[in-house]
Amino acid sequence: MTITQLRTQELRHHLDPHLAAMPADPWWLVTRTHQFAAAAGITVDVVLDAVTWCRRTGLQVGRWWAGAAFVGEPGARVPVPLIYLNRQLCPTRGQAELVIVHEMMHARWPSYGHRKIAFDRAQQLLDVVPAPRS
């Protein structure tokens, strides 16, 4: 297991177990992504299919990618980052929460990469955004 995988597994969402086990439908994914973006102080667009991601970014999606963030190149950042979420690889709300904050850390703090501080910021987002009741 890589250090990135370990750090991602160490992230802790605050969803009740029954909510964490529920399916992450498109509404949930988009709504939660925008809630985490608001907490991070940014606006993002959310894409739930690989074809749209490729058309908008020019980048292919790996079959194993649960999510991705597109911010542009250093010195040529896009005004609104794009977040891709693969519904097949984040089927539950609990899994989706972790993927969303992982990609949010890249969208908000792109220079941090996968360093520990990036994951600390991701956990801070999980700690600040209230868990919904349903």
GROMACS elastic network, one bead per residue, 0.5 to 0.9 nm:
[ bonds ]
;  ai    aj funct       b0    kb
    1     4     6  0.82355   500
    1     5     6  0.62271   500
    1     6     6  0.67993   500
    2     5     6  0.51646   500
    2     6     6  0.62920   500
    2     7     6  0.86572   500
    3     7     6  0.60631   500
    3     8     6  0.84965   500
    3   114     6  0.85500   500
    4     7     6  0.51413   500
    4     8     6  0.61047   500
    4     9     6  0.85908   500
    4   114     6  0.62628   500
    4   115     6  0.83174   500
    5     8     6  0.50828   500
    5     9     6  0.61622   500
    5    10     6  0.86735   500
    6     9     6  0.50889   500
    6    10     6  0.62979   500
    7    10     6  0.50686   500
    7    11     6  0.67768   500
    7   114     6  0.85811   500
    7   116     6  0.76417   500
    7   119     6  0.67295   500
    8    11     6  0.54554   500
    8    12     6  0.89277   500
    8    98     6  0.71533   500
    8    99     6  0.83312   500
    8   102     6  0.72880   500
    8   119     6  0.73758   500
    9    12     6  0.79209   500
    9    98     6  0.82807   500
   10   119     6  0.88742   500
   10   123     6  0.89948   500
   11    98     6  0.67357   500
   11   119     6  0.75641   500
   11   120     6  0.86369   500
   11   122     6  0.76795   500
   11   123     6  0.59128   500
   11   126     6  0.82178   500
   12    97     6  0.89635   500
   12    98     6  0.76284   500
   12   123     6  0.69182   500
   12   126     6  0.71805   500
   12   127     6  0.84547   500
   13    16     6  0.89671   500
   13    20     6  0.86499   500
   13    94     6  0.68958   500
   13    95     6  0.89613   500
   13    97     6  0.66165   500
   13    98     6  0.70122   500
   13   123     6  0.80157   500
   13   126     6  0.56775   500
   13   127     6  0.75016   500
   13   131     6  0.83275   500
   14    17     6  0.88827   500
   14    20     6  0.86963   500
   14    94     6  0.86691   500
   14   126     6  0.70693   500
   14   127     6  0.73358   500
   14   129     6  0.89927   500
   14   130     6  0.78091   500
   14   131     6  0.59986   500
   15    18     6  0.80367   500
   15    19     6  0.60125   500
   15    20     6  0.55407   500
   15    93     6  0.83215   500
   15    94     6  0.68706   500
   15    97     6  0.88562   500
   15   130     6  0.87531   500
   15   131     6  0.54739   500
   15   132     6  0.74879   500
   15   133     6  0.85564   500
   16    19     6  0.53335   500
   16    20     6  0.60980   500
   16    21     6  0.87487   500
   16   131     6  0.79835   500
   16   132     6  0.89755   500
   16   133     6  0.83713   500
   17    21     6  0.62474   500
   17    22     6  0.88313   500
   17    94     6  0.82891   500
   18    21     6  0.53623   500
   18    22     6  0.66055   500
   19    22     6  0.52396   500
   19    23     6  0.85664   500
   19    92     6  0.86503   500
   19    93     6  0.67833   500
   19    94     6  0.74950   500
   19   132     6  0.85044   500
   19   133     6  0.80641   500
   19   134     6  0.67221   500
   20    23     6  0.81978   500
   20    24     6  0.88826   500
   20    92     6  0.63552   500
   20    95     6  0.75105   500
   20    96     6  0.88599   500
   20    97     6  0.86772   500
   21    24     6  0.87787   500
   21    91     6  0.88968   500
   21    92     6  0.54885   500
   21    93     6  0.62817   500
   21    94     6  0.63995   500
   21    95     6  0.85570   500
   22    25     6  0.88738   500
   22    91     6  0.83524   500
   22    92     6  0.54405   500
   22    93     6  0.58014   500
   22    94     6  0.79551   500
   23    28     6  0.87272   500
   23    90     6  0.88333   500
   23    91     6  0.56676   500
   23    93     6  0.58567   500
   23    94     6  0.89088   500
   24    27     6  0.79697   500
   24    28     6  0.57345   500
   24    29     6  0.61927   500
   24    87     6  0.74610   500
   24    90     6  0.72021   500
   24    91     6  0.54310   500
   24    94     6  0.82403   500
   24    95     6  0.84311   500
   24    96     6  0.66779   500
   25    28     6  0.53371   500
   25    29     6  0.63272   500
   25    30     6  0.88205   500
   25    87     6  0.78451   500
   25    91     6  0.79185   500
   25    92     6  0.83507   500
   25    93     6  0.82613   500
   26    29     6  0.51143   500
   26    30     6  0.61622   500
   26    31     6  0.84028   500
   26    48     6  0.75542   500
   26    87     6  0.79541   500
   27    30     6  0.53750   500
   27    31     6  0.59026   500
   27    32     6  0.83578   500
   28    31     6  0.52009   500
   28    32     6  0.58479   500
   28    33     6  0.82463   500
   28    93     6  0.76752   500
   29    32     6  0.54490   500
   29    33     6  0.60046   500
   29    34     6  0.86300   500
   29    46     6  0.84485   500
   29    48     6  0.85317   500
   29    85     6  0.78063   500
   29    87     6  0.85560   500
   29    93     6  0.80442   500
   29    96     6  0.70988   500
   29    97     6  0.84045   500
   29   100     6  0.80544   500
   30    33     6  0.51734   500
   30    34     6  0.62525   500
   30    35     6  0.86834   500
   30    45     6  0.87067   500
   30    46     6  0.62392   500
   30    47     6  0.83974   500
   30    48     6  0.86213   500
   31    34     6  0.52775   500
   31    35     6  0.62712   500
   31    36     6  0.88065   500
   32    36     6  0.61901   500
   32    37     6  0.84533   500
   32    96     6  0.89356   500
   32    97     6  0.76708   500
   32   100     6  0.78788   500
   33    36     6  0.52321   500
   33    37     6  0.60700   500
   33    38     6  0.86165   500
   33    44     6  0.81353   500
   33    45     6  0.89118   500
   33    46     6  0.74425   500
   33    83     6  0.83350   500
   33    97     6  0.83728   500
   33   100     6  0.60456   500
   33   101     6  0.79624   500
   33   104     6  0.79456   500
   34    38     6  0.60726   500
   34    39     6  0.86094   500
   34    42     6  0.88986   500
   34    43     6  0.73483   500
   34    44     6  0.69842   500
   34    45     6  0.83074   500
   34    46     6  0.82854   500
   35    38     6  0.51693   500
   35    39     6  0.64004   500
   35    40     6  0.87214   500
   35   129     6  0.70346   500
   36    39     6  0.50491   500
   36    40     6  0.62030   500
   36    41     6  0.86247   500
   36    42     6  0.88876   500
   36   100     6  0.78200   500
   36   101     6  0.70430   500
   36   104     6  0.73125   500
   36   125     6  0.64425   500
   36   126     6  0.78651   500
   36   128     6  0.87024   500
   36   129     6  0.64934   500
   37    41     6  0.61264   500
   37    42     6  0.52648   500
   37    43     6  0.59161   500
   37    44     6  0.66159   500
   37   101     6  0.88181   500
   37   104     6  0.67672   500
   37   107     6  0.88000   500
   37   108     6  0.81386   500
   37   125     6  0.88662   500
   38    42     6  0.57819   500
   38    43     6  0.67585   500
   38    44     6  0.89837   500
   39    42     6  0.77408   500
   39   125     6  0.65842   500
   39   128     6  0.72325   500
   39   129     6  0.67067   500
   40    43     6  0.87126   500
   40   104     6  0.78090   500
   40   105     6  0.84434   500
   40   108     6  0.66341   500
   40   125     6  0.69648   500
   41   108     6  0.79821   500
   42    80     6  0.80145   500
   42    81     6  0.85260   500
   42   107     6  0.84218   500
   42   108     6  0.68740   500
   43    79     6  0.87629   500
   43    80     6  0.60413   500
   43    81     6  0.72772   500
   44    79     6  0.89977   500
   44    80     6  0.53213   500
   44    81     6  0.50362   500
   44    82     6  0.56894   500
   44    83     6  0.68028   500
   44   104     6  0.89177   500
   44   107     6  0.81280   500
   45    80     6  0.67438   500
   45    81     6  0.64004   500
   45    83     6  0.61436   500
   45    84     6  0.86295   500
   46    81     6  0.87618   500
   46    82     6  0.59250   500
   46    84     6  0.59847   500
   46    85     6  0.75594   500
   47    50     6  0.78594   500
   47    52     6  0.68118   500
   47    53     6  0.63323   500
   47    82     6  0.71705   500
   47    83     6  0.60736   500
   47    85     6  0.64314   500
   47    86     6  0.87285   500
   48    52     6  0.79031   500
   48    53     6  0.79695   500
   48    83     6  0.85144   500
   48    84     6  0.58081   500
   48    85     6  0.51974   500
   48    86     6  0.60773   500
   48    87     6  0.68752   500
   49    52     6  0.57317   500
   49    53     6  0.64604   500
   49    54     6  0.89005   500
   49    84     6  0.73672   500
   49    85     6  0.74734   500
   49    86     6  0.68488   500
   49    87     6  0.82712   500
   50    54     6  0.60693   500
   50    55     6  0.85280   500
   50    60     6  0.75673   500
   50    61     6  0.60969   500
   50    84     6  0.77412   500
   50    85     6  0.87197   500
   50    86     6  0.77795   500
   51    54     6  0.51914   500
   51    55     6  0.61442   500
   51    56     6  0.86232   500
   51    60     6  0.85016   500
   51    61     6  0.86501   500
   52    55     6  0.50249   500
   52    56     6  0.60568   500
   52    57     6  0.84331   500
   53    56     6  0.52735   500
   53    57     6  0.59196   500
   53    58     6  0.76147   500
   53    59     6  0.72464   500
   53    60     6  0.77527   500
   53    61     6  0.76892   500
   53    82     6  0.82882   500
   53    83     6  0.86285   500
   53    84     6  0.66748   500
   54    57     6  0.52869   500
   54    60     6  0.54724   500
   54    61     6  0.71897   500
   55    58     6  0.56722   500
   55    59     6  0.78596   500
   56    59     6  0.82023   500
   56    82     6  0.87255   500
   57    60     6  0.84124   500
   57    70     6  0.72454   500
   57    72     6  0.85697   500
   57    82     6  0.85247   500
   61    64     6  0.82859   500
   61    65     6  0.67016   500
   61    67     6  0.88168   500
   61    68     6  0.82933   500
   62    65     6  0.52551   500
   62    66     6  0.87984   500
   63    66     6  0.82487   500
   63    86     6  0.88993   500
   64    67     6  0.89451   500
   64    86     6  0.89885   500
   64    89     6  0.76723   500
   65    68     6  0.70729   500
   65    85     6  0.83064   500
   65    86     6  0.69664   500
   65    89     6  0.74999   500
   66    84     6  0.81972   500
   66    85     6  0.60035   500
   66    87     6  0.76038   500
   66    88     6  0.78298   500
   66    89     6  0.50225   500
   66    90     6  0.62760   500
   66    96     6  0.86822   500
   66    99     6  0.66813   500
   67    83     6  0.72004   500
   67    84     6  0.51124   500
   67    86     6  0.57528   500
   67    87     6  0.89325   500
   67    89     6  0.83657   500
   67    90     6  0.85693   500
   67    99     6  0.62539   500
   67   100     6  0.74769   500
   67   102     6  0.82930   500
   67   103     6  0.65476   500
   68    82     6  0.81780   500
   68    83     6  0.57971   500
   68    85     6  0.67670   500
   68    86     6  0.87910   500
   68    99     6  0.87170   500
   68   100     6  0.89994   500
   68   102     6  0.86348   500
   68   103     6  0.57658   500
   68   106     6  0.83860   500
   69    81     6  0.69381   500
   69    82     6  0.56746   500
   69    84     6  0.62639   500
   69   102     6  0.89986   500
   69   103     6  0.53827   500
   69   104     6  0.72913   500
   69   105     6  0.88376   500
   69   106     6  0.61532   500
   69   107     6  0.57715   500
   70    73     6  0.88613   500
   70    78     6  0.81789   500
   70    81     6  0.56054   500
   70    82     6  0.50127   500
   70    83     6  0.64533   500
   70    84     6  0.82236   500
   70   106     6  0.81826   500
   70   107     6  0.69030   500
   71    74     6  0.85420   500
   71    76     6  0.86024   500
   71    77     6  0.55247   500
   71    78     6  0.55176   500
   71    79     6  0.80777   500
   71    80     6  0.75223   500
   71    82     6  0.67137   500
   71    83     6  0.89415   500
   71   106     6  0.80571   500
   71   107     6  0.60637   500
   71   108     6  0.87802   500
   71   110     6  0.74958   500
   72    75     6  0.83232   500
   72    76     6  0.59167   500
   72    78     6  0.53669   500
   72    81     6  0.78708   500
   73    76     6  0.51126   500
   73    77     6  0.56179   500
   73    78     6  0.82323   500
   74    77     6  0.60989   500
   74   110     6  0.89381   500
   74   111     6  0.87040   500
   77    80     6  0.85247   500
   77    81     6  0.82371   500
   78    81     6  0.60693   500
   78    82     6  0.86730   500
   81   107     6  0.59998   500
   81   108     6  0.84562   500
   82   107     6  0.77260   500
   83   100     6  0.82202   500
   83   103     6  0.67167   500
   83   104     6  0.76483   500
   83   107     6  0.76846   500
   84   100     6  0.89824   500
   84   103     6  0.82252   500
   85    88     6  0.88977   500
   85    89     6  0.82919   500
   85    90     6  0.76996   500
   85    96     6  0.82846   500
   85    99     6  0.76916   500
   85   100     6  0.75913   500
   85   103     6  0.88055   500
   86    89     6  0.55275   500
   86    90     6  0.64308   500
   86    91     6  0.85866   500
   87    90     6  0.52637   500
   87    91     6  0.57045   500
   87    92     6  0.88548   500
   87    96     6  0.83964   500
   88    91     6  0.56343   500
   89    92     6  0.88848   500
   89    95     6  0.83736   500
   89    96     6  0.84829   500
   90    93     6  0.75045   500
   90    94     6  0.82811   500
   90    95     6  0.52494   500
   90    97     6  0.86042   500
   90    98     6  0.88350   500
   90    99     6  0.72399   500
   91    94     6  0.85811   500
   91    95     6  0.68382   500
   91    96     6  0.69269   500
   92    95     6  0.53097   500
   92    96     6  0.60792   500
   92    97     6  0.86623   500
   93    97     6  0.60928   500
   93    98     6  0.88726   500
   94    97     6  0.52866   500
   94    98     6  0.68804   500
   95    98     6  0.55026   500
   95    99     6  0.65264   500
   95   100     6  0.87501   500
   96    99     6  0.50660   500
   96   100     6  0.59201   500
   96   101     6  0.85892   500
   97   100     6  0.51702   500
   97   101     6  0.63020   500
   97   102     6  0.85427   500
   97   126     6  0.79554   500
   98   101     6  0.53928   500
   98   102     6  0.60640   500
   98   103     6  0.86617   500
   98   122     6  0.85265   500
   98   126     6  0.83870   500
   99   102     6  0.50448   500
   99   103     6  0.62188   500
   99   104     6  0.84460   500
  100   103     6  0.53026   500
  100   104     6  0.59728   500
  100   105     6  0.86711   500
  101   105     6  0.60594   500
  101   106     6  0.86669   500
  101   119     6  0.87611   500
  101   121     6  0.87992   500
  101   122     6  0.52915   500
  101   123     6  0.76984   500
  101   125     6  0.69480   500
  101   126     6  0.71867   500
  102   105     6  0.53888   500
  102   106     6  0.68488   500
  102   118     6  0.84891   500
  102   119     6  0.74105   500
  102   122     6  0.61936   500
  103   106     6  0.51447   500
  103   107     6  0.62798   500
  103   108     6  0.86846   500
  103   122     6  0.87576   500
  104   108     6  0.59266   500
  104   109     6  0.80684   500
  104   122     6  0.72944   500
  104   125     6  0.88559   500
  105   108     6  0.52603   500
  105   109     6  0.54735   500
  105   110     6  0.70326   500
  105   112     6  0.81553   500
  105   113     6  0.83658   500
  105   118     6  0.60234   500
  105   119     6  0.73312   500
  105   121     6  0.67057   500
  105   122     6  0.56276   500
  105   125     6  0.88487   500
  106   109     6  0.53261   500
  106   111     6  0.77918   500
  106   112     6  0.74464   500
  106   113     6  0.66487   500
  106   114     6  0.84440   500
  106   118     6  0.78301   500
  107   110     6  0.57309   500
  109   112     6  0.57399   500
  109   113     6  0.77890   500
  109   118     6  0.71534   500
  109   121     6  0.86487   500
  110   113     6  0.59941   500
  110   118     6  0.87485   500
  111   118     6  0.89548   500
  112   115     6  0.58770   500
  112   116     6  0.83935   500
  112   117     6  0.70159   500
  112   118     6  0.55115   500
  113   116     6  0.89352   500
  113   118     6  0.67259   500
  114   117     6  0.80585   500
  114   118     6  0.60714   500
  114   119     6  0.71762   500
  115   118     6  0.55051   500
  115   119     6  0.69927   500
  115   120     6  0.89908   500
  116   119     6  0.52463   500
  116   120     6  0.62107   500
  116   121     6  0.87349   500
  117   121     6  0.62242   500
  117   122     6  0.86112   500
  118   121     6  0.51581   500
  118   122     6  0.63011   500
  118   123     6  0.87710   500
  119   123     6  0.61431   500
  119   124     6  0.84916   500
  120   123     6  0.51484   500
  120   124     6  0.62373   500
  120   125     6  0.88075   500
  121   125     6  0.63853   500
  121   126     6  0.87940   500
  122   125     6  0.51764   500
  122   126     6  0.65020   500
  122   127     6  0.87569   500
  123   127     6  0.61335   500
  123   128     6  0.86369   500
  124   128     6  0.61145   500
  124   129     6  0.86717   500
  125   128     6  0.51425   500
  125   129     6  0.60749   500
  126   129     6  0.57216   500
  126   130     6  0.79388   500
  126   131     6  0.86807   500
  127   130     6  0.74668   500
  131   134     6  0.87739   500
